[in-house]
Amino acid sequence: MRILSMTATFGKLEHATLTLEPGLNVIHAPNEWGKSTWCAFMVNMFYGIDTRARSTGTTLADKERYAPWSGAAMSGRMELEWEGKKITIERRTVGRVPFGDFRAYETDTGLDVPELDGVNCGQKLLGVERSVFTRAGFLKLADLPVTQDEALRRRLNNLVTTGDESGAGDKLGQTLKDLKNKCRFNNKGLLPQAEKDRDQHRSQLQQLQQLQTEAHTIEDRQGKLVELIADLKNHQAALEYDQAADNVRQVEAAQQALADTTALVQTLETQCADLPQPQDLEQNLQALEQLLEQRNTLFMQSMPDMPQAPSFMGDAQQAMAEAKADVEAYNQLQEKLNKPTSFVDILLGILTLGILPFLRSRKKKAWQQELDAIAAKHPGKAQEQWIAQAETYAQEQAIYQQKLSAHQEAVDAMNQKKAQLDQQIADLVGETSPEECRKAWRAAMDTHKQLATAKADLVKTQEHAQVLKGMIRTVDAPAYTDKLTLTAAQTQEALNRALFEQQQLQLRLGQAMGQAESIGQESLLRARLDTLNRRIARLEDTYYALEMAQEALYKASTSLQRRFAPMISKHTQELFAKLTGGRYQRLAMGEDLSLRVGAEDEDTLYAAQWRSDGTVDQLYLALRLAVARELTPHAPLVLDDALVRFDDIRAKQAMEILTEESQNKQVILFTCQSREMQNA
């Protein structure tokens, strides 16, 4: 989705129109031009004005802050390109509700777009809630640190735990919890109620069994007890027979696992036979990584700066000779000017009637002019500094020549080091590229590791199979078909109870007959108890299955989190490293989106408050861009003076990143500085 144009009567904007292009848009304007107003207009056009918001002592609600200065009704129009077609959305004030009326229609045909309305417009077009967009895809200087809110937390959590923002994982977890609580929650639920009914029926059946034994003749009851005892013993034999058969199946499974593991070891040994030894692979890989790191480090270093040329670039020796000649001429002229008038000159002046003094005065004037001309060649310098100045010129030129020679030596040394590193890498990998060679070595190391793991598994499998063999024993099958479902403990208990009951029959016979009639039929009680037992078994299976499902969901979420959680952190680290010219290569992100970073020359990671304001802005800009990539991949990226505290170098690097981002989405940068225009 991209914005084509906007027309707004909003705050200071009065029927103002802003046209945008695909890709990167840099809008350079001075402060108070309306950049932040355009940004607020975009957000409110997508999501509407929150009419429930109230102004406080420190902040104004948008409905008041952006009320048109002219007194006109708040209104706006945006032309968009969405899902391959051009559409227009309009909002205008209805009564006292700003932006209360909404319409979306196809720009060319005027047909309404029914899937968009005033409530879901932002969610449909941008794919996220308002709070997520204003923290992910809408960046301004004051809000660069990513603050938490429930919508952003939920989307990030779903993203890093299930790889999906929809929240299906949360819904499934809640459904499992509700079903589990329906089965059993403390002493309530279907299971506790069924267990209570089962216990009650068991008690009644036990009483009935006793009363029936007491109500019938001892011979009849003894016959039934004999059958019951026979069934219980037959059931015990069936349980032992099933256990023995299960042991045999476990041994067979262990033998198959042993055969599979042995085959795997043989296969891996064949693969490893032609591979270099692990220590050689590790040594070569480390050497290659070190050489590549040295080469990358060297390529990131800039060439030494050229030394600054001296202020005087003429012939220093000629300047020295001219300075000495000027000093000598200057001193001679001063001697002539300062020579006192002698008695003879006075007498000649009288005899020549003043003509000779007049001529001498003209000569002195000429000498003074010569003095001034010589002094003008050395402006601002006293006569005794002329020679020193020429000497300074000579010294500066000598120093400059030394620095120029040292600069050339440094450049030659850096180029030689680059050539040496390239040759060392070529010697190590041969004709294969470093990346392919590194991939092949790592694959070989993985094969060696798989072999070591398979061998360890083989030892464990052999031990397990040997232990299971000792459990096999021969057990006779039951005498007849077993129909009981009791456990071994329950069977033994019932058998003991029957034997004891035989001894008590004579004592309870008279009393039991009347009580047996009041309880009811044995068949109905047994049928109900059977039904309850099966129901309890099904509920218990369901309860345990739900527990296993919850555990599986948790394990799946944990596994996915290990895969996806580093995603945003990785993008942030890459962007921050590029923003800072490679100075910061290490970064860690906490669950609350807090960041800690470390430079190449630092041993540990430090929190953002330890960095400069500009570096913190760059750090959080990287995080915002990473979050925007994941949460708002198709929505425009809007920045309002987000690069103000960047220096020129990092501002240029930021513009390069924004240019890359604009290849996949529309980027709109409002700025008060001209450098962003120059770097766009």
Residue pairs with C-beta under 8 A, 6 or more apart in sequence:
1 80
1 81
1 82
1 83
1 125
1 126
1 634
1 635
1 636
1 666
2 20
2 22
2 80
2 81
2 636
2 665
2 666
3 20
3 42
3 78
3 79
3 80
3 636
3 666
3 668
4 19
4 20
4 79
4 80
4 81
4 86
5 17
5 18
5 19
5 20
5 78
5 79
6 17
6 18
6 20
6 38
6 41
6 42
6 45
6 76
6 77
6 78
6 79
7 15
7 16
7 17
7 18
7 76
7 77
7 78
8 15
8 16
8 18
8 37
8 38
8 41
8 75
8 76
8 77
9 15
9 16
9 68
9 70
9 72
9 73
9 74
9 75
9 76
10 37
10 40
10 41
10 44
10 66
10 68
10 74
10 75
10 76
11 34
11 37
11 40
11 41
11 65
11 66
11 67
11 68
11 69
12 34
12 37
12 69
13 34
13 37
13 38
13 41
13 68
14 68
14 69
14 70
14 72
16 34
18 27
18 38
20 666
20 668
22 666
23 662
23 663
23 666
23 667
24 658
24 659
24 662
24 667
24 669
24 680
25 666
25 667
25 668
25 669
26 669
26 671
26 676
26 677
26 680
27 35
27 38
27 668
27 669
27 670
27 671
28 671
28 672
28 673
28 674
28 676
28 677
29 35
29 670
29 671
29 672
30 672
31 672
33 672
35 640
35 641
35 670
35 671
35 672
36 140
36 640
36 641
36 670
37 66
38 670
39 138
39 140
39 638
39 640
39 670
40 62
40 65
40 66
41 66
41 76
42 78
42 138
42 638
43 130
43 133
43 134
43 138
44 62
44 66
44 76
44 91
44 99
45 76
45 78
45 89
45 91
45 99
46 121
46 122
46 125
46 126
46 130
46 133
47 121
47 122
47 130
47 133
48 91
48 99
48 102
48 118
48 119
48 121
48 122
49 62
49 63
49 74
49 98
49 99
50 61
50 62
50 63
51 63
51 97
51 98
51 100
53 61
53 62
53 63
54 61
55 61
55 64
63 98
66 74
67 74
67 98
68 74
73 92
73 93
73 98
74 92
74 93
74 98
74 99
75 90
75 91
75 92
75 93
75 99
76 90
76 91
76 92
76 99
77 88
77 89
77 90
78 88
78 89
78 90
79 86
79 87
79 88
79 107
80 86
80 87
80 88
80 89
80 125
81 87
82 125
85 106
86 106
86 107
86 108
87 104
87 105
87 106
87 107
87 113
87 116
88 104
88 105
88 106
88 107
89 102
89 103
89 104
89 116
89 121
90 102
90 103
90 104
91 99
91 100
91 101
91 102
91 118
92 99
92 100
92 101
93 99
93 100
93 101
94 100
94 101
99 118
100 118
101 118
102 117
102 118
102 121
103 112
104 112
104 113
104 116
104 117
104 121
105 111
105 112
105 113
106 113
115 124
116 124
116 125
122 128
122 129
122 130
122 133
123 129
125 635
126 133
126 137
126 632
126 634
126 635
127 631
127 632
127 633
127 634
127 635
128 136
128 137
128 151
128 155
128 631
128 632
128 635
129 151
131 149
131 150
131 151
131 152
132 149
132 151
132 152
132 155
132 631
132 632
133 632
133 635
134 143
135 143
135 146
135 147
135 149
135 152
135 624
135 627
136 146
136 152
136 624
136 627
136 628
136 631
136 632
137 628
137 631
137 632
137 635
137 636
137 637
137 638
138 638
138 640
139 621
139 624
139 637
139 638
139 639
139 640
139 642
140 639
140 640
140 641
140 642
141 617
141 640
141 641
141 642
141 644
141 645
144 616
144 617
144 620
144 621
144 624
144 642
145 608
145 616
145 620
146 152
146 593
146 620
146 623
146 624
146 627
148 592
148 593
152 631
154 167
154 170
155 165
155 631
156 568
156 593
156 627
156 631
158 164
158 165
158 166
158 167
158 169
158 170
159 165
159 564
159 567
159 568
159 630
159 631
160 560
160 561
160 564
160 565
160 567
160 568
161 169
161 557
161 558
161 560
161 561
161 564
162 168
162 169
162 556
162 557
162 560
163 560
163 563
163 564
165 631
169 553
169 557
172 553
173 550
173 553
176 546
176 549
176 550
176 553
177 550
179 542
179 546
180 543
180 546
180 547
180 550
181 189
182 189
182 190
183 189
183 190
183 191
183 539
183 542
183 543
183 546
184 190
184 191
184 192
184 543
190 539
191 536
191 539
191 540
191 543
194 532
194 535
194 536
194 539
195 536
197 532
198 529
198 532
198 533
198 536
201 525
201 528
201 529
201 532
202 529
204 519
204 520
204 525
205 522
205 525
205 526
205 529
207 515
207 519
208 516
208 519
208 520
208 522
208 525
209 501
209 522
210 501
210 504
210 508
210 512
211 508
211 512
211 513
211 515
211 516
211 519
212 221
212 512
212 516
212 522
213 221
213 224
213 225
213 501
213 505
213 508
213 512
214 221
214 505
214 508
214 509
214 510
214 511
214 512
214 513
214 515
214 516
215 509
215 512
215 513
215 516
215 517
218 505
218 506
218 509
221 505
222 502
222 505
225 498
225 501
225 502
228 494
228 498
229 495
229 498
229 499
231 482
231 483
231 484
232 484
232 486
232 491
232 494
232 495
232 498
233 495
234 478
234 479
234 480
234 482
235 478
235 482
235 484
235 486
235 491
236 488
236 491
236 492
236 495
237 475
237 476
237 477
237 478
237 479
237 482
238 478
238 482
238 484
239 487
239 488
239 491
240 475
241 475
241 476
241 477
241 478
243 475
244 472
244 473
244 474
244 475
247 468
247 471
247 472
247 473
248 472
250 468
250 471
251 465
251 468
251 469
251 471
251 472
254 461
254 464
254 465
254 468
255 465
257 461
257 464
257 465
258 458
258 461
258 462
258 465
261 454
261 457
261 458
261 461
262 458
264 454
265 451
265 454
265 455
265 458
268 447
268 450
268 451
268 454
269 451
271 447
271 451
272 447
272 448
272 451
275 281
275 444
275 447
275 448
276 284
276 444
278 445
278 448
281 441
281 444
281 445
281 448
282 445
284 428
284 441
285 438
285 441
285 442
285 445
287 428
288 425
288 428
288 429
288 434
288 437
288 438
288 441
289 438
291 421
291 424
291 425
291 428
292 425
292 434
294 421
295 418
295 421
295 422
295 425
298 414
298 417
298 418
298 421
299 418
300 581
300 582
301 414
303 411
303 414
304 407
304 410
304 411
305 407
306 404
306 407
307 400
307 403
307 404
307 406
307 407
308 400
309 400
310 393
310 396
310 397
310 399
310 400
311 396
312 319
312 393
312 396
312 397
313 397
314 393
316 390
316 393
316 394
316 397
317 394
319 390
319 393
319 394
320 387
320 390
320 391
320 394
322 377
322 390
323 378
323 386
323 387
323 389
323 390
324 387
326 374
326 377
326 378
326 386
327 383
327 386
327 387
329 370
329 374
330 371
330 374
330 375
330 383
333 367
333 370
333 371
333 374
334 371
336 364
336 367
337 364
337 367
337 368
337 371
345 356
345 357
345 360
348 356
349 356
349 357
375 383
378 385
378 386
378 389
381 389
425 434
428 437
429 437
430 437
432 440
484 491
485 533
486 494
519 525
567 630
568 589
568 623
568 626
568 627
568 630
569 587
569 588
569 589
569 626
571 622
571 625
571 626
571 629
571 630
572 587
572 589
572 595
572 622
572 623
572 625
572 626
573 585
573 586
573 587
573 622
575 621
575 622
575 625
575 626
575 657
576 584
576 587
576 597
576 618
576 619
576 622
576 623
577 583
577 584
577 585
578 653
578 656
578 657
579 618
579 621
579 622
579 650
579 653
579 654
579 657
580 615
580 618
580 650
580 653
581 649
581 650
581 653
583 599
583 600
584 597
584 598
584 599
584 619
585 598
585 599
585 600
586 597
586 598
586 605
587 595
587 596
587 597
587 598
587 605
588 595
588 596
588 597
588 605
589 595
589 623
590 596
593 623
594 607
594 608
595 607
595 608
595 619
595 620
595 623
596 605
596 606
596 607
596 608
597 605
597 606
597 608
597 611
597 619
598 604
598 605
598 606
608 616
608 619
608 620
609 616
611 619
613 645
614 645
614 646
614 647
614 650
617 642
617 643
617 644
617 645
617 646
618 646
618 650
618 654
621 642
621 643
621 654
625 637
625 657
625 661
628 635
628 637
633 664
633 665
634 665
635 665
636 665
636 666
636 667
636 668
637 658
637 661
637 665
637 666
637 667
637 668
638 668
638 670
639 658
639 667
639 668
639 669
639 670
640 670
641 670
641 671
641 672
642 669
643 651
643 654
643 655
643 669
643 671
643 673
643 676
644 671
644 672
644 673
646 654
648 675
651 673
651 675
651 676
651 679
652 675
652 679
655 676
655 679
655 680
656 679
658 667
658 669
659 680
661 667
669 676
671 677
